[in-house]
Amino acid sequence: MQELVRCLIDSASAQGFDREARVRFCQMTLFFIRIEEVAEKTAKEFIHRLEIGFPVKVEHPDDERDATVVDIAENSLGVQLSAANAGLSFKVGEKVRLKYWDPQGIYFCHAEVSRVYGPGNLKVELSIVSRPVAMQRRRTSRLRSKISFSFEVIEAVHRGLTTGKVFQADTLDLSGNGLSFETATPLQAMDLLKLNLQLSESQQVSTLATVVKSEKVKRGEDYVNSVGLEFSELLPETRSQIVEFVAQAQASADHAKSKE
């Protein structure tokens, strides 16, 4: 950086700039260099932690297909579908979701099929159309308890899901990162929800959350969706409130169990 600044000063001096003009010239040049660096970083954010050869899942509204990364470009990704998907390739223009993972988290982003090629049409080029949503591996305490809450679908991946309607549910577990629950509502990964969580009679938390998992499970004669949520745009004080509630509730449960 010091060498760059010296070069800029020499360039400004060669153009006959006075001291004040040289300072402004250097500041503006460094500013635009920083803008380019940020733009380049942002453009590449979707390939966060992805490398050639990494396994991924390409999710369609009806199913998900295993694939391997074969090419990474600035705003697109090439994947090779597994042989098990022969005859089940995608069509150009289809909307899909890309899912990938590492020890730190699971990542989702929206994409559009821009090209289908190769033997058996098993190679697919995806144009990335959204920044990734990261589901961090849980590092905070998790409270396995039934806590009532309501949720409203703000943005739905599936167009058939009504937005604006309020649903009631109970948590299966809760942490400072998110929660899980079961519902008959056909939620899908990447749906955006608004939650109102009643921690106690005097504590209510409102926040946004993203669906990171939704799987059908059988309960008796019926099927329900087992859903995992990650809190989105959670204020630090709200997260602290949830973490404190979880810690206190867990401590109370442990204390009661020790007396049995």
DRENDO-1510 file (C-alpha; in Angstrom, 1 decimal, always signed):
<recs>
REC; n; res; u; v; w
REC; 1; MET; +0.0; +0.0; +0.0 .
REC; 2; GLN; +2.8; +2.4; +0.8 .
REC; 3; GLU; +4.5; +1.7; -2.5 .
REC; 4; LEU; +1.1; +2.4; -4.3 .
REC; 5; VAL; +0.7; +5.7; -2.5 .
REC; 6; ARG; +4.3; +6.8; -3.5 .
REC; 7; CYS; +3.5; +5.9; -7.1 .
REC; 8; LEU; +0.3; +8.0; -7.0 .
REC; 9; ILE; +2.2; +10.9; -5.4 .
REC; 10; ASP; +4.9; +10.7; -8.1 .
REC; 11; SER; +2.2; +10.6; -10.8 .
REC; 12; ALA; +0.4; +13.6; -9.4 .
REC; 13; SER; +3.6; +15.5; -9.1 .
REC; 14; ALA; +4.5; +14.8; -12.7 .
REC; 15; GLN; +1.2; +16.3; -13.7 .
REC; 16; GLY; +2.1; +19.5; -11.9 .
REC; 17; PHE; -0.5; +19.2; -9.1 .
REC; 18; ASP; +0.1; +21.3; -5.9 .
REC; 19; ARG; +0.2; +19.6; -2.5 .
REC; 20; GLU; -3.6; +19.9; -1.9 .
REC; 21; ALA; -4.4; +18.6; -5.3 .
REC; 22; ARG; -2.0; +15.7; -4.9 .
REC; 23; VAL; -3.7; +14.6; -1.6 .
REC; 24; ARG; -7.2; +14.8; -3.3 .
REC; 25; PHE; -5.9; +12.8; -6.3 .
REC; 26; CYS; -4.5; +10.0; -4.0 .
REC; 27; GLN; -7.6; +9.9; -1.9 .
REC; 28; MET; -9.9; +9.6; -4.9 .
REC; 29; THR; -7.8; +7.0; -6.6 .
REC; 30; LEU; -7.5; +4.8; -3.5 .
REC; 31; PHE; -11.3; +5.2; -2.9 .
REC; 32; PHE; -12.1; +3.8; -6.4 .
REC; 33; ILE; -9.6; +1.0; -6.0 .
REC; 34; ARG; -11.4; +0.0; -2.8 .
REC; 35; ILE; -14.8; +0.2; -4.6 .
REC; 36; GLU; -13.5; -2.2; -7.2 .
REC; 37; GLU; -12.1; -4.6; -4.6 .
REC; 38; VAL; -15.5; -4.7; -2.7 .
REC; 39; ALA; -17.4; -5.2; -6.0 .
REC; 40; GLU; -15.1; -8.1; -6.9 .
REC; 41; LYS; -15.5; -9.7; -3.5 .
REC; 42; THR; -19.3; -9.3; -3.6 .
REC; 43; ALA; -19.5; -10.8; -7.1 .
REC; 44; LYS; -17.7; -13.9; -5.8 .
REC; 45; GLU; -19.6; -14.3; -2.6 .
REC; 46; PHE; -21.9; -16.9; -4.0 .
REC; 47; ILE; -19.0; -19.4; -4.3 .
REC; 48; HIS; -18.1; -19.0; -0.6 .
REC; 49; ARG; -16.2; -22.1; +0.4 .
REC; 50; LEU; -16.9; -23.8; -2.9 .
REC; 51; GLU; -14.2; -25.5; -5.0 .
REC; 52; ILE; -14.0; -27.8; -8.0 .
REC; 53; GLY; -14.9; -31.3; -7.1 .
REC; 54; PHE; -17.2; -30.3; -4.1 .
REC; 55; PRO; -20.5; -32.1; -3.8 .
REC; 56; VAL; -23.6; -30.0; -4.0 .
REC; 57; LYS; -27.4; -30.6; -4.3 .
REC; 58; VAL; -29.5; -28.9; -6.9 .
REC; 59; GLU; -33.0; -28.6; -5.5 .
REC; 60; HIS; -36.1; -28.5; -7.7 .
REC; 61; PRO; -39.6; -27.9; -6.4 .
REC; 62; ASP; -40.3; -31.7; -6.8 .
REC; 63; ASP; -37.0; -33.2; -5.8 .
REC; 64; GLU; -33.3; -32.7; -5.3 .
REC; 65; ARG; -30.4; -34.0; -7.3 .
REC; 66; ASP; -26.8; -34.8; -6.3 .
REC; 67; ALA; -24.1; -33.1; -8.3 .
REC; 68; THR; -20.4; -32.2; -8.3 .
REC; 69; VAL; -18.9; -28.8; -9.0 .
REC; 70; VAL; -16.9; -28.8; -12.3 .
REC; 71; ASP; -16.6; -25.1; -13.1 .
REC; 72; ILE; -16.7; -21.8; -11.1 .
REC; 73; ALA; -17.0; -18.5; -12.9 .
REC; 74; GLU; -17.8; -15.0; -11.6 .
REC; 75; ASN; -21.5; -15.2; -11.6 .
REC; 76; SER; -22.2; -18.8; -12.6 .
REC; 77; LEU; -21.4; -22.4; -11.6 .
REC; 78; GLY; -21.0; -25.6; -13.6 .
REC; 79; VAL; -22.1; -28.9; -12.1 .
REC; 80; GLN; -22.1; -32.5; -13.2 .
REC; 81; LEU; -25.2; -34.4; -12.2 .
REC; 82; SER; -24.7; -37.9; -10.8 .
REC; 83; ALA; -25.3; -40.8; -13.2 .
REC; 84; ALA; -28.4; -41.7; -11.2 .
REC; 85; ASN; -30.1; -38.6; -12.7 .
REC; 86; ALA; -29.7; -39.7; -16.3 .
REC; 87; GLY; -32.8; -38.7; -18.2 .
REC; 88; LEU; -33.8; -36.3; -15.4 .
REC; 89; SER; -31.8; -33.2; -16.3 .
REC; 90; PHE; -33.1; -29.7; -16.1 .
REC; 91; LYS; -34.5; -27.3; -18.7 .
REC; 92; VAL; -32.9; -23.9; -19.6 .
REC; 93; GLY; -34.7; -21.2; -17.7 .
REC; 94; GLU; -35.8; -23.4; -14.8 .
REC; 95; LYS; -35.5; -21.9; -11.3 .
REC; 96; VAL; -33.6; -24.1; -8.8 .
REC; 97; ARG; -31.9; -23.8; -5.4 .
REC; 98; LEU; -28.2; -24.7; -4.8 .
REC; 99; LYS; -27.3; -26.3; -1.5 .
REC; 100; TYR; -23.7; -26.9; -0.3 .
REC; 101; TRP; -22.0; -27.3; +3.0 .
REC; 102; ASP; -18.8; -27.5; +5.0 .
REC; 103; PRO; -17.9; -28.1; +8.7 .
REC; 104; GLN; -19.0; -24.5; +9.6 .
REC; 105; GLY; -22.4; -24.4; +8.0 .
REC; 106; ILE; -24.9; -25.1; +5.2 .
REC; 107; TYR; -25.4; -22.6; +2.4 .
REC; 108; PHE; -28.4; -22.0; +0.0 .
REC; 109; CYS; -28.8; -19.7; -2.9 .
REC; 110; HIS; -31.2; -19.3; -5.8 .
REC; 111; ALA; -30.1; -20.0; -9.4 .
REC; 112; GLU; -31.4; -20.3; -12.9 .
REC; 113; VAL; -30.4; -23.0; -15.4 .
REC; 114; SER; -28.6; -21.2; -18.3 .
REC; 115; ARG; -27.2; -24.2; -20.2 .
REC; 116; VAL; -27.6; -28.0; -20.3 .
REC; 117; TYR; -25.0; -30.0; -22.2 .
REC; 118; GLY; -22.7; -33.0; -22.2 .
REC; 119; PRO; -23.4; -36.7; -22.5 .
REC; 120; GLY; -26.9; -37.5; -21.2 .
REC; 121; ASN; -27.4; -33.7; -20.6 .
REC; 122; LEU; -25.9; -34.3; -17.2 .
REC; 123; LYS; -23.8; -31.1; -17.2 .
REC; 124; VAL; -25.6; -28.0; -16.1 .
REC; 125; GLU; -24.5; -24.4; -16.0 .
REC; 126; LEU; -26.3; -22.3; -13.3 .
REC; 127; SER; -26.6; -18.6; -13.2 .
REC; 128; ILE; -26.6; -17.4; -9.6 .
REC; 129; VAL; -29.4; -15.0; -8.9 .
REC; 130; SER; -29.2; -14.5; -5.1 .
REC; 131; ARG; -26.6; -14.2; -2.4 .
REC; 132; PRO; -26.2; -17.3; -0.3 .
REC; 133; VAL; -28.0; -17.8; +3.0 .
REC; 134; ALA; -25.8; -19.5; +5.6 .
REC; 135; MET; -27.1; -21.8; +8.3 .
REC; 136; GLN; -24.3; -21.9; +10.9 .
REC; 137; ARG; -23.7; -25.1; +12.7 .
REC; 138; ARG; -25.3; -24.7; +16.1 .
REC; 139; ARG; -22.7; -23.4; +18.6 .
REC; 140; THR; -25.1; -22.2; +21.3 .
REC; 141; SER; -27.1; -24.1; +23.8 .
REC; 142; ARG; -30.2; -25.8; +22.5 .
REC; 143; LEU; -33.4; -26.0; +24.6 .
REC; 144; ARG; -35.6; -29.0; +23.7 .
REC; 145; SER; -38.9; -27.6; +24.9 .
REC; 146; LYS; -42.4; -26.8; +23.7 .
REC; 147; ILE; -42.7; -23.0; +23.2 .
REC; 148; SER; -45.7; -21.5; +21.4 .
REC; 149; PHE; -45.1; -19.1; +18.5 .
REC; 150; SER; -46.8; -17.8; +15.4 .
REC; 151; PHE; -45.4; -17.5; +12.0 .
REC; 152; GLU; -46.3; -15.7; +8.8 .
REC; 153; VAL; -44.9; -16.4; +5.3 .
REC; 154; ILE; -43.3; -13.3; +3.9 .
REC; 155; GLU; -41.7; -14.7; +0.8 .
REC; 156; ALA; -42.5; -18.2; -0.5 .
REC; 157; VAL; -40.4; -20.2; -3.0 .
REC; 158; HIS; -43.6; -22.1; -4.1 .
REC; 159; ARG; -46.1; -19.8; -5.6 .
REC; 160; GLY; -49.0; -21.9; -4.3 .
REC; 161; LEU; -48.2; -21.1; -0.7 .
REC; 162; THR; -50.3; -18.2; +0.6 .
REC; 163; THR; -48.4; -15.3; +2.1 .
REC; 164; GLY; -49.8; -13.1; +4.9 .
REC; 165; LYS; -51.6; -15.8; +6.7 .
REC; 166; VAL; -50.7; -16.4; +10.3 .
REC; 167; PHE; -50.0; -20.0; +11.5 .
REC; 168; GLN; -49.6; -21.3; +15.0 .
REC; 169; ALA; -47.0; -23.8; +16.1 .
REC; 170; ASP; -44.8; -25.1; +19.0 .
REC; 171; THR; -41.0; -25.4; +19.0 .
REC; 172; LEU; -39.3; -28.8; +19.3 .
REC; 173; ASP; -36.0; -27.0; +20.2 .
REC; 174; LEU; -34.7; -23.4; +20.4 .
REC; 175; SER; -31.3; -21.8; +20.3 .
REC; 176; GLY; -29.8; -18.4; +19.7 .
REC; 177; ASN; -29.4; -19.4; +16.0 .
REC; 178; GLY; -32.8; -20.7; +15.2 .
REC; 179; LEU; -35.5; -23.3; +16.0 .
REC; 180; SER; -37.2; -26.4; +14.7 .
REC; 181; PHE; -40.8; -27.4; +14.7 .
REC; 182; GLU; -43.4; -29.5; +12.8 .
REC; 183; THR; -46.3; -28.2; +10.7 .
REC; 184; ALA; -48.8; -29.2; +8.1 .
REC; 185; THR; -47.9; -26.0; +6.2 .
REC; 186; PRO; -45.9; -27.0; +3.1 .
REC; 187; LEU; -42.8; -24.8; +3.7 .
REC; 188; GLN; -39.7; -25.2; +1.6 .
REC; 189; ALA; -36.0; -24.3; +2.0 .
REC; 190; MET; -35.4; -20.6; +1.4 .
REC; 191; ASP; -39.0; -19.5; +2.4 .
REC; 192; LEU; -38.8; -16.3; +4.5 .
REC; 193; LEU; -41.0; -16.2; +7.6 .
REC; 194; LYS; -41.9; -13.6; +10.3 .
REC; 195; LEU; -42.0; -15.1; +13.8 .
REC; 196; ASN; -43.6; -14.0; +17.0 .
REC; 197; LEU; -42.1; -16.1; +19.8 .
REC; 198; GLN; -43.6; -16.1; +23.3 .
REC; 199; LEU; -40.7; -16.8; +25.6 .
REC; 200; SER; -42.7; -16.1; +28.7 .
REC; 201; GLU; -45.7; -14.0; +29.8 .
REC; 202; SER; -43.6; -10.9; +29.7 .
REC; 203; GLN; -41.1; -11.8; +27.0 .
REC; 204; GLN; -42.1; -11.8; +23.3 .
REC; 205; VAL; -39.6; -11.8; +20.4 .
REC; 206; SER; -40.3; -10.9; +16.8 .
REC; 207; THR; -37.8; -11.6; +14.1 .
REC; 208; LEU; -37.4; -12.9; +10.6 .
REC; 209; ALA; -36.3; -16.5; +9.9 .
REC; 210; THR; -35.3; -18.5; +6.8 .
REC; 211; VAL; -36.3; -22.1; +6.3 .
REC; 212; VAL; -33.1; -24.1; +5.9 .
REC; 213; LYS; -34.7; -27.6; +6.1 .
REC; 214; SER; -38.2; -29.0; +5.4 .
REC; 215; GLU; -38.7; -32.7; +5.3 .
REC; 216; LYS; -41.9; -34.8; +5.3 .
REC; 217; VAL; -42.2; -37.2; +8.3 .
REC; 218; LYS; -45.0; -39.5; +9.3 .
REC; 219; ARG; -46.9; -38.9; +12.5 .
REC; 220; GLY; -49.5; -41.6; +13.0 .
REC; 221; GLU; -51.6; -41.8; +9.8 .
REC; 222; ASP; -50.6; -38.4; +8.6 .
REC; 223; TYR; -47.5; -36.6; +7.2 .
REC; 224; VAL; -46.2; -33.3; +8.5 .
REC; 225; ASN; -43.2; -31.2; +7.6 .
REC; 226; SER; -40.2; -31.2; +10.0 .
REC; 227; VAL; -38.9; -27.7; +9.6 .
REC; 228; GLY; -35.6; -26.0; +10.7 .
REC; 229; LEU; -35.3; -22.3; +10.8 .
REC; 230; GLU; -32.3; -19.9; +11.0 .
REC; 231; PHE; -33.0; -16.5; +12.5 .
REC; 232; SER; -32.3; -13.7; +10.0 .
REC; 233; GLU; -31.3; -10.1; +10.7 .
REC; 234; LEU; -31.6; -10.8; +14.5 .
REC; 235; LEU; -30.6; -7.8; +16.6 .
REC; 236; PRO; -27.7; -8.6; +19.0 .
REC; 237; GLU; -29.9; -7.7; +22.0 .
REC; 238; THR; -32.7; -10.0; +20.8 .
REC; 239; ARG; -30.2; -12.8; +20.3 .
REC; 240; SER; -28.9; -12.2; +23.8 .
REC; 241; GLN; -32.4; -12.3; +25.1 .
REC; 242; ILE; -33.0; -15.7; +23.5 .
REC; 243; VAL; -29.7; -17.1; +24.6 .
REC; 244; GLU; -30.3; -16.0; +28.1 .
REC; 245; PHE; -33.8; -17.5; +28.2 .
REC; 246; VAL; -32.4; -20.8; +26.8 .
REC; 247; ALA; -29.6; -20.9; +29.4 .
REC; 248; GLN; -31.9; -20.1; +32.3 .
REC; 249; ALA; -34.5; -22.7; +31.2 .
REC; 250; GLN; -31.8; -25.3; +30.7 .
REC; 251; ALA; -30.3; -24.6; +34.1 .
REC; 252; SER; -33.8; -24.9; +35.7 .
REC; 253; ALA; -34.4; -28.2; +33.9 .
REC; 254; ASP; -31.0; -29.6; +35.0 .
REC; 255; HIS; -31.6; -28.5; +38.6 .
REC; 256; ALA; -35.0; -30.1; +38.7 .
REC; 257; LYS; -33.5; -33.3; +37.2 .
REC; 258; SER; -30.8; -33.4; +39.9 .
REC; 259; LYS; -33.4; -33.4; +42.6 .
REC; 260; GLU; -35.2; -36.5; +41.2 .
</recs>
